Each structure stands twice: as C-alpha cells, then as structure tokens.
C-alpha cells in the first residue's frame, strides 16, 4: 500500500497536527513514512503545505512528484486548489468550505466553491460548522481528517489511536472531543461520497 | 531497535547527543533552528547538562564551540547558511588551528529561498576551509553523520562541516539510533601553541592542513556515504549528491538504476570513484541541490566537450531547489502532469500577525514619515521585514543581520535626512550593537527604532538575550540617556508614538527608540501554558 497526501492550509491553522496523527497511525502499522513540512516565514499567515507519504515499502523522495498525490486534504478551500498540479488522475480532494480571509483579493466564494465542485472526486464540508455542532469547535482539523480517512489506506482505529497519542497529554476530554470530530467527518464522507 | 520519527534537523541533534556531544552552540535561523531546540528539550541532554543555550550570533557560537573543542570535549555549532558568513572568520581559522575534541559545524542551506535572502551553497565554504564535508541524503544518514562526525574530526584533528538543505531539515522520517557514547573528559591540546595563529605558527599549521588533504580524500574514497552503483548502460553516468539521491531513486523504484550511479555524501570528492564513472560513461549528469559545486569542479574552466551536464548547461534549472520531477526531466524520463492551478487562486503571502506590535510601530512610523518623505527607512532581518509589503510599505532595505543601522549611517553620511533604522531586539544584539557604536562614535544623525518583542519571533519565539537590557546596552554604548526613548506600541498610544518619533527624528544626533511589547505568539502561548498549569494544580 501507499498513500501520497498533500496537506494544505494557511500558516497557523494547524495542518501539522493532522500530519502528526496520520504519522502515529502509520507507525502503529509498521509503515514507512516521510513528511516534509514548512517552517519559517510562511508560517505567518501565508500559504503552507506538507507532503505526507506513507508506504509499506521504503520511501525515496521527501517530495511527492507532480500528478501523483492520492489525496489533497485542505483545511481551507482556496488553498486546496493551489496544489492541484500534484493530484493524480484518480485522486480525491477533501476540503473545508470555511474560508480563511486574510488577503484583500480573496476570490468570490460562490465561484471558488463551483471550481472545487467541478472536480470529479471531491468532498467539501463545513468542518467548522460540524465541529461546532458536536461541541468541539477547536477540532475542525480532525473533522477534515475524518472526512479524508476513507481514502487513506490505514485502519480507522489506528487514526483514533494516533489522536490518543498526540492529544493524550492534554487530557481525556480533549482526546474524546477529537475522536468525536474524526467520527463526524468520517460519517459525512461515508454519506456524501459517490 | 525501535524507530523514532524525527525531522532531519532533529536526527542531527539526536546523532550528536548519542555521539557524545558536550555542548551545542547556535543562533536561531530557518532551516537550522530545530537542531538546537531538540537538544534543549532532550532528556539525555538535560540529564547530562549539555550546553544548549542560544548564542548571541553565529560567530560567538562558532568561537564557543571551538573553545569547547580546545578543552577536549565534543561540540556542535549550528546555523543557517547566511549565518556562516557571520561566523566565517572563526570557521576558516578553526581549520588552521585544528581541534582537540571533535567539532561539527552544521549548516542548513535554503535553496529556493523559502526563508532566506539568498541560496548560497555552504559546500564552497567547506572547500574554502579545506575540511571534510558531509552531505546526507536522508534522515538516517543525517543521524549517522552527526554520530560519526566527531570521530572523523578527532582523527583528522580538524572541524567537519555537515551540510543539509531545507527539505531534509524539515522532513520527518523513522530513525534507528545507535548506542549512547560517553562524553569526552576535559583535556588540553597536546601542543600548547596549537591555537596561537601568530604568522610563524600559522604558516606551520597551514602546511599541516595542506598535508592532511590527501588523508581527507582517502577517507572519502572508503566512506560508506560515497557509494558506486554499477550498471550496464553506460551512455549516461549519474553523480547524485546529498538529497538529490532520493529524487533519483524516486524515479527508479527498488534502486535498480539502468545507468551507473555514484552517490556522494562525503567530500573532498573521492578521486578514484569520480574518475571511474567519468571514464566509463559517455555523458555525466550531476545532480546537486544548491550551486553547481561538483559540476563546476568536474567541468573545469576549459572543458567545452559538453560531457558534464547539470545546472550550467540547462539540463537542470540554474537556481532553485531540486525535486523528483526536475531529476526525471534531466534524465529524459516522462513526467506526469497534474491539473493546472485554477486562475481563481490568488497569492497568499505571509503577513504580520493580528495584534503584533510591529504593526503599531509601522502605523506610527508611516504617519510620521508623511512629513519627512519616502525611501529613508532601512530595516533588517525578522518578522518586521514584512513591513516592506502592503499595506505598510514602510521600509526600504533588508540585507543582512544588523545592516539597518549601518546602512542608515552610511546614507546619513551621504546626506540623507532623516535616516532611520528599524531593527528587532534579537537582531540588534546579534549584530546591531557594533553598528550603533559606529553611529555614536561620529554622532551620526540616525534614528534607530528597536522593535522589541522580547524574543526571536520569526524562528518561533526563542529567548532574546537583550530582554530587559536594551536601554542599558544603548546608554552603555554612548547614546545619550535623554535620547533613549521607550514606547508601548498599542493603537491607543498612536498619537504619543508619532510625537516621540517626530521629536527624535528632528534631533541631529543618535537616538534610539525602543518600541516594546511582547510577541503576540509568545504571549498567547505563555497564557495557554499558564492556564494549563493552573488547571493541573486545581486537579
């Protein structure tokens, strides 16, 4: 098995905790992993991405070649489109629909969503709203990861265990809120993917 | 042994700790910061009480590292590529003095300038100093090179350079550790004048360094980091340096290369292996992340045969970071092309955080400067460099650490009035203090604004040695106390800030305005941590 994943968002939105959970889950399954992330200047509200690769075979490059990512997971809608050159022909795009507007020329929301809708394999969800509904407003990241989980070749239980390991020191309550968020995202995808 | 997940930078730190390091010396700089931060938080490092606090700049770090080596212990010095320019005097001369305890200088280059002002290649510095260079392909090699680097340094009695690039530094993978070594005991150099570079002695030391070159090459010849992969098809031979080897492998799964490949991870270049691949193959493609360092050496000045291919002839772009697709194209392989980025996607450059104190000082400065005209503000390296972008457009320079003050001085010497410098607190103590002394010496009409957020903000909020001492430092350097002014940058004090800025700009001499409010990122992190602590106690 192999999953090449592009994570995207805006600096400060916390895409790295998604990467950390998937990383832990990969370790639990004795998979190889490489994860390239962005530190430094872009973390100040700029566009950020992370290349996350997991495989049962040893991984060579830290970067995913163009046109070959299995999935783009984005916590911000416009950012999800920035990495389309990496998405493979059969790849899925899973994105939050809540925009992060910190630039004056942010595109028109309707047109932006229409652009994402035009892709053959995509899941668009309002992760912020879902997170609020389940009373875990700070876990929209995990909602997104849950929505992406059907397309990642790792047992769902391992992702839950990943959350336990990453959030464990913040207490049982935080762990449970994040597991609930993961589940809510998963349920959304199961209902909405064609 | 169980694998642990580490960034390339962290793998180097773990390798150095396990290799018996007694101290790390560094100034923060992307992409090298995480090496020292890892040591600061590492259990073994804390138990052993390894030196792990930040240095004022890369030069002081390099010198302290050399001092620890003098005392027989193993030290690592870390910096980003441009930091090596600052440390260059100590670095080059450390090759002449040689070492006692093992000394590794780790330098993280930044091809594509993700977070830097140039993409200089530190391998040139290694060659310049005439010392061995390690260049890992992956996180495991990064670990091994740090672990083994001390031994090579002690064997040859010279420092070694460990060169990485952003991609490896900031990419995570599984690492297998090796047994923890003991630290060296305190010992003095056998020769009491080894470190005395008086000309007569330096000439001897230099001849010694020259004499070591063949030994260094022998080490490279038998190094397991320089591996030859034979193959039948000799129409092309590939020399892959450092991380470029990964991009090559990505194009040939299972490491079955159709052409001979020479992987380079240790310099000076191994002559016999290079000679073999060059003689054996019709054409050579050199893959290297950074400048065409190896390519230029192989090509020389006179070669016009076009046998050596790489960045110089356009087989690979002349600038920017390598990736698997560029390597595929260089080898004439087909690459997949994904969809285009839709035109609706706009740029999203980094920006100053909401609530950041730099915003308030720029707002006040912009209003003040309406009266004094444009293009008179020199600035420096840090988050506040973002003040060059809209909506502020407040500053007109960003060159190197500390340059704001000295450039403002030079411009003032040329007749620019007023001449203003904007510099951060950490950058000021890194390289701005001597610049301020130059201004004081001539009583130059320069207004220096120190935007003091009490940390090194851009690199993630490291402690700033200037915290709580800025006024004393400036007065101590000779700035008149009445012209050291302190402001609190908040919107509610806007008018007052403008007034003070005006007054000091009008003053015909050196003045320093300290605009002081804690970094908003650090402040909110401290608040969160305190809250968590209180909750913990409440339990």
Interface residues (C-beta under 8 A of the other chain):
Chain A: X10 X11 X12 X23 X27 X32 X33 X34 X35 X36 X37 X38 X39 X40 X41 X42 X43 X44 X45 X46 X47 X51 X57 X59 X60 X61 X62 X63 X65 X66 X67 X68 X69 X78 X79 X81 X82 X84 X85 X86 X87 X88 X102 X103 X105 X106 X107 X111 X112 X115 X170
Chain B: X3 X5 X7 X30 X31 X33 X34 X114 X115 X167 X168 X170 X171 X172 X173 X174 X243 X246 X247 X248 X249 X250 X253 X323 X324 X325 X328 X335 X336 X337 X338 X339 X340 X341 X342 X344 X345 X346 X347 X348 X349 X350 X351 X352 X353 X383 X386 X458 X459 X460 X532
